[in-house]
């Protein structure tokens, strides 16, 4: 879960560090439910990405890996 207040400057540093060779991503989209549409690229082991946004709505939001087709559905259900 990601908890934000209005005006928070959110900075997420993502690192692909799993032992599995598959790629993963980070999604905080408007279906989670969330007013945000924040997504990373698909990260392989050793890759990094920094995501930044300023929170315009407060709340606690779910995030998940959306790599499709099958894994995205499983990851979303697991939270």
N, C-alpha and C positions, 0 to 999 in steps of 0.2 A: 504494500500500500504506500502511496505517496500522499503526504499531508501537506497542504499549502494554505497560506493566508493571502488575501489580496495584497498585491505589491511585492510579494516574495520574489526574489531573483533566484530562479532555480537553475542549478548547474549539475548535470548528471554526466559523470565520466564512466563510460561503458568499456569493458574489456572482455574480449573473447578469451576466456581462460579455461574452458572445459577440456576434458580429456577426449571427448568425442570429436571426430573430424568434421561433423556437421556444423553448418552456420546457424547462428541465432540472431534475433534482433530484439528491440525494445519498442513496445507500442503502448501509448497512452492516448487512446483515440476517443472520439465522441460516441462510441458504442459501449464503452466500459462501465457505466456511463460517465462521461467527462465532457466538459466544454472545450477540451483541448484536442488537437490533432498533432501529437508529437511522436515521431517515429525515427528510429535509427536506420542505418543501412544494415544489411546482413553482415554480421561480424564473424570471421573465422578465427580460429585460435591465434592469439598474438596480436590481433587488430584492435584498435581503440577508436572511439568517437566521443566527442563532447557535445551534448545537447544543452541548449540554454533557452529559457523563456521567462517572461515576467508573468506571474500569476494574476489574472484579471478576475478570477472567481475563486472563492475559498472552498475547501472540502478535502475529503479523503478519497483518493482515486485508485482504482486497480490498474495494474500494468501487467503485461504478459509478452511472451514471444509469439509473433504472428507468422512464423515461417510456415508456408503452406505446402501441400494441401492438408494432409492429415495432422501433422504436428501442430499447426496453428490452432486447430480445433481442440486438441488435447491440452495444449498449453493454456488456452483461454479458460477452459473448464477448471484447470488446476489453480489458476490465479497467478 
